Amino acid sequence: MDLPELYRQMMRARTYELAVEDLWNTGLISGEMHLGTGEEAVAAGVVTHLKDGDGLALTHRCSPALVVRGVPLAAMLSEMLGSENGLCRGRGGHMHLFSKEHLAATSGIVGASLPTAAGFALANRRLRPGTVAVAFTGAGAMNQGMALETLNLAVAWELPLVIVCIDNGWAITTISTAVTGGDLVERATGFGMRAESVNGRDVRAVHKIAGKLIERARRGKGPSFLLASCPRLDGHILGDKLIRMAKKPIGEGKDTFSKVITAAMSRGGGGLKDRAGSMTQIMSVMARARRGTARERRGDPIISARKAMKKLEAERERIDAEVAAEIDKAVSDALADVGKNNDA
């Protein structure tokens, strides 16, 4: 697949999620919202290799992969808006989206995508030889028991499974390295699995390596693991307190900092050394979050793809316009659907 088509899929995912953000900000979508902004190159690079009959199991941050997979956009938006005509009749929200037609399933349970994809892979091997299953997961989920059990069974049963692990450096608000021991590629290799790593901001690199691993699974050569590093542009959830404090420490962090200082000055609790250490850790996390927000544009895979298409400016602008029109129509259709239901 050429770069313009990969870029199109990345832009579809990004533009869709920005539309979701707008709907969330206006209050039309309620509850937590986990966006996958920053993961577009991974979604496009991997999912464009999938064919009819291939299974796809995703996390709560599932929109980019579902958009690329071809799941109807208006139906997904209607789902988030709580409509009976939504993808799951308005009962799943954004974290539990299912499409039988596309053999796609998502879950908000950390680590659940791996055993789900293993089930897809086992069924595919028996019922649809030559098809595969792909699991998307996060680096933090690789510490869950069911994830490790899946690595073992996938190798023992030689399942046609590809596990794509996205590492954005964070486990919610905890730095990943603070809770994950060792190297995840080496961990997967330790189970006897083929394992690779890739720059998750480079869509062409992801597409090339993912293609080899998926084709390997189609030939019955067993499971593999792909670690893709990419930025997290919007925090764990929309409105993430840590990101707001990093961007506007005085306004957003006033109440939080006052409580931290009050606790540090109180008579009870640990000694001065322990308190100083805790304060240092807090400031370190804040500094890292602030540096992350300052660097996010440099790490944005969309910007990287646009730079690679510098000589194709007219084609890029055409793609941007077509994608914008597609997403606008999906939003209009979803809002019209909700309006009809409310009138009824």
N, C-alpha and C positions, 0 to 999 in steps of 0.2 A: 504494500500500500504506500502511495506517495505521501510526501509531507503535507500538501494542501488538504488531502482528505483526512489525515490525522489531525491537522489543525482544526478542520471543520468540526470533528467530533469533540475536540477539547473545548472549542467555543460554544458548542451546544450545551455541554455540561456546565461551563462557567456561567453562561447567560441564563440558563435555567435556574441555577442556584441563586443568582442575583435577583431573579424574579421572585423566588421563594423568600429571600430576605426582605424584599419590599413588602410582600404580603404579610410577613411576620411582624415587621415594624409597624404596619398599619393596624395590627390586631386581628386581622382576618384569619391568621393561623395562630393557634394558641399552644401553650406548653413549650417545652424545651425544643431547640432546633439545632441539630448538628449538621453543619455544612461540610462539604468535602473540598472547599476551595484550596487549591494547591496540589490536589491529587489528580488533576485532569490528564496529565501526561501518562500516569500509570493506568488510569481507566481506559484511555484511548489506545495505548500501546498494547494492552493485554486483551481487552474485550473485542477488539476488531478482528481477532483471530478465531473467535467462536463461531460455530455453525449451528444449524438446526439440530436439536437433540443434545447439545452440550448443556451441562448444568452449571449454574452460577449461584454461589452462596456468599452473602455479603453481611457486613456489619451494620450498625445503626447509622453509619456515615455512608449511605448507599447510593445516593442520587447520581453521582458521576457515572458509575458503572451501568446503572439502569438506563440512563439516557443514551449512552453509547450502545447498549444492547438493543435498543429500539422499542422499549416499553412505552406505550402511549403517554405523551407528556401531559395532556389535559386530564387523563384519568388519574395520573399521580397527583397532580395539583388538586383535583376534586377530592381525592382521598385526604389530603392534608387540610382541606377546607371543611371536612366532615360530611361530605355529600354521600348519599346512598348510591350515587352513580360513580363513586370513586373506585379505584383499583381494587380495594377490599371493602367496598360498601361503607366507607367512612369509619371503619372500626380499627384500622391499623395505624393510622397516623404516618409519620415519616420514617419511623424506625422499624415498622413491621409491614413491609410491602412484599406482595407475592404476585407472581405472574406465571400461571400454569403453562400458558402458551410458550413462554420463553424459558421455562424450567429455572426460574429465578426466585430465590427466597432470601429474606433478610431477617435479622434478629437483633434486638437490643441486648441480648445476653452476651457478655464478653467471652470470646473464644468459641461461641456456638457455631460459627460459620465453618469451622474445620470438620467436625463430625457430620454436619449437614452435607457438606460437599463430598465427604467420604461416602455417604449414603448414595448421593447422586452417582458417584464414580462406580460404586459396586453395581448399582442398577444398570448403568450404561454398559458396563463390561458384559453383563449377562443378556441384556435386552437389545442394546444398540452398539454392537462392536464397532470400534473406530471413533466413537464419541468420547468426550472427556468431561471432567468437572473441574471448575476453578473455584478456589476459596480466596476471598479477600479478608485480611485480618490486620490488626495493628500489632506493633512490637510488644506492647504491654500484655496483649492476649496470649502471647507465646509462653507466658508463665502460668497459664491455667492448666489444670490437670487434664481436662478433656482435649486440649490442644496437643499436649505431649502424647497422650494416648493415641490420638489420631495419627501423629507422625509414625508411631510404632506400627499400628495396624496397616497404614497405607503401604509401608515397605514390606511387611510380612505378607500382605495379600496382593502386592504388586498392582495397586489400584491406578487407573489412568487419571491421576489427580495432580493438579498444579496449585501450590499454595503461594499466594502473593502477599507478602508481609510488608506493610507500609510503616516506615519508621520516620516520624516527624520530630523525634527528639523529646516528646512529652508523653507522659501517662496521666492524662487529665491535667492536673496542675503540678505534677511531680516530674522532675527531670528523669528521663528513661533510664539513664545509666545508674541512677540511685536505687533502682528496684529490679534491674535485670543483670544477672551475672553472666560473664563470658560473652562470646560472639555468637549471634543467632545463626549465621551461616555455618559455623563450625558445629553448633548444636544440631542442626538438621543433618549435616554430614555424619555426625556421630550415630544417627539412626540408620545410616546406610543409604541416605537419600541424596540424589543429585542436587546440589545447591549452588546458587549464583547470587551476585549482588549487582545492582545497577543504580545509576543516577536517575532517580525518579522524576527529575525535572527535564530530562532529555527524552522526548517522546520517541524519537527514532531509535535511540539505544534500547529503550524499554520494548519497543515493537520487535526489534531484532532478537533480543534474548528470549522474550516471552514466546515468540514464534517457534524458536528451537525447542523450548521446553514443552510447549503444547503439542507440537508435532511428534516429539519423542513419546509423549503419553499416548497419542493416537496409535503409534506403532506397537504399543504394548510393552514399552520399556520401563514402565513403572513411574512412580511419583517423583516430583521435584519441588524445590523450594526457591522462591525468588524474593530477595530482600531489596526493597526499593526505598531509597531515602528521598524525602521531599518535604517542603515546608508546610506548616499549618498556619494559614493566613488569617483565620478568624477566631482563634481560641477554641476551647473545647466545645462551647455552645455560643450561639449568638448572645450578645450582651455579657460575655465572659468578664467577670469582675476583675480578674488579673490583668487582662488586656486593657480594660478601661482605666485601671489604676496606672498601668505602665504609660499609656498615652497622655493621661491627665492626672498626674499624681496629687496635685493640690486639691482639685475639685472632687475627683472620684475617690481619692484615698483618705480624705480628711477623717471620716468616722473610723475607718479601719485603723489608721495609724494612731489615732488618739487612744483606742482601746489597747493596742499593742504597747504603747508607751506607759499607759496606766498599769497594765499587767507587769511590765518590766520594773516599775517603781514600787510595786506592792511589797508588803513585808513577807507574805507567805511564798511558797514555791521554792525553786532551786536556788543555788548560790549564785554569786555575781559572775563567776566564770561560765556557768551553764547559761545564764541569761544573755551574756555577751555573745556566746556561741549561737544561741537561737536568733538573736537580732542579726548577726552576720549572715546566717542562712536565709533569713527573710529578705534582707537587702540584696543578697546574691540572686535569689529567684526573681526579684523585681527588676534588677539590672539586666538579667538575661532576657526577660520578657520584653523590656524596653529595646534592647538591642535587636531582638527578633522582629519587633514592629518596624524598626528603622531599616532592617535588611529585607523586609518581605518583598519589596518590588524587585530587588536583585535576584531573589530566589523564585520569583513567580514563573511557572512553566509556560504560561501564556506569553509573557514577554520574551522568554527564550525562543519560543517557536516563531514569534513575529520577527525576531532578529534573523533567524535562519531563513525566513521568507523575504528578506529585504529586496531581493531582485524580482519578487513576485507581488509587488505592492498592489497592482490592480486586481489580481486574483484574490488577494487577501481581503481587500475592501469589499469585493463582491460577496465573498463568503460571509463576512461580518454582517452585511446587509441581509442576506438570505436567512442567516441564523436568527437575527433580531426579529425578522418578520415571522419566522416559525414560532419563536417563543412568545411573541406578542399574541399570536393567534391562540396558542395553547392557554395563555392566561385569560384571554377574552372568553374562550369557550368554557373554561372552568368557572369563571365568575358568573357567566350566563346560566350555567347549570345550577349553581348554588341559588341564584336569584329565582329560577323557576321553582326549585324545591321550597324556597321560603314563601313564594306566592301560593303554592299549593297547600 
